[in-house]
Amino acid sequence: MHRAAHILGQVELKGAAVRSQLSGLPGAMARHRGAVGDLSGAVDQFVKVSRS
C-alpha cells in the first residue's frame, strides 16, 4: 500500500509512467499477502480493484 501511495504521489509523472510503475504491484502484493496477517483481506481487495 505504501508503494502504491508513493507512486501515485509523484505528481511529475505522466499517466503512462504511473501505469507502468503500478503494473507489477498487484502481482507482487498477491504473492506476499501471507506476510501481512490480518490485512490480507485489504490486499485482496486492492488487487481485485487494481486489476479491474
C-alpha positions as a Markdown table, in Angstrom:
| # | Residue | x | y | z |
|---|---|---|---|---|
| 1 | Met | 0.0 | 0.0 | 0.0 |
| 2 | His | 2.8 | 2.4 | 0.8 |
| 3 | Arg | 4.5 | 1.7 | -2.5 |
| 4 | Ala | 1.2 | 2.5 | -4.4 |
| 5 | Ala | 0.8 | 5.7 | -2.4 |
| 6 | His | 4.3 | 6.7 | -3.2 |
| 7 | Ile | 3.9 | 6.1 | -7.0 |
| 8 | Leu | 0.5 | 7.9 | -7.1 |
| 9 | Gly | 2.0 | 10.8 | -5.1 |
| 10 | Gln | 4.7 | 11.5 | -7.8 |
| 11 | Val | 2.9 | 14.4 | -9.5 |
| 12 | Glu | 5.7 | 14.9 | -12.0 |
| 13 | Leu | 4.9 | 11.5 | -13.6 |
| 14 | Lys | 2.6 | 11.3 | -16.6 |
| 15 | Gly | -0.2 | 8.7 | -16.8 |
| 16 | Ala | 1.7 | 6.1 | -18.8 |
| 17 | Ala | 4.7 | 6.2 | -16.4 |
| 18 | Val | 2.3 | 5.8 | -13.4 |
| 19 | Arg | 0.6 | 2.8 | -15.1 |
| 20 | Ser | 4.0 | 1.3 | -15.9 |
| 21 | Gln | 5.2 | 1.5 | -12.3 |
| 22 | Leu | 1.9 | 0.2 | -10.9 |
| 23 | Ser | 1.6 | -2.7 | -13.4 |
| 24 | Gly | 3.6 | -5.2 | -11.4 |
| 25 | Leu | 2.4 | -4.1 | -7.9 |
| 26 | Pro | -0.8 | -6.1 | -7.7 |
| 27 | Gly | 1.0 | -9.3 | -8.5 |
| 28 | Ala | 3.7 | -8.7 | -6.0 |
| 29 | Met | 1.2 | -7.8 | -3.3 |
| 30 | Ala | -0.8 | -11.0 | -4.1 |
| 31 | Arg | 2.4 | -13.1 | -3.8 |
| 32 | His | 3.3 | -11.6 | -0.5 |
| 33 | Arg | -0.2 | -11.4 | 1.1 |
| 34 | Gly | 0.6 | -14.0 | 3.6 |
| 35 | Ala | 3.2 | -11.7 | 5.3 |
| 36 | Val | 0.6 | -9.1 | 6.2 |
| 37 | Gly | -1.5 | -11.2 | 8.6 |
| 38 | Asp | -4.9 | -9.6 | 9.3 |
| 39 | Leu | -4.5 | -7.2 | 6.5 |
| 40 | Ser | -4.7 | -9.9 | 3.8 |
| 41 | Gly | -8.3 | -9.0 | 3.1 |
| 42 | Ala | -7.3 | -5.5 | 2.3 |
| 43 | Val | -4.6 | -6.7 | 0.0 |
| 44 | Asp | -7.1 | -9.0 | -1.8 |
| 45 | Gln | -9.5 | -6.0 | -2.3 |
| 46 | Phe | -6.7 | -3.7 | -3.6 |
| 47 | Val | -5.6 | -6.4 | -6.0 |
| 48 | Lys | -9.1 | -7.0 | -7.2 |
| 49 | Val | -9.9 | -3.3 | -7.7 |
| 50 | Ser | -6.5 | -2.6 | -9.3 |
| 51 | Arg | -7.0 | -5.3 | -11.9 |
| 52 | Ser | -10.5 | -4.2 | -12.9 |
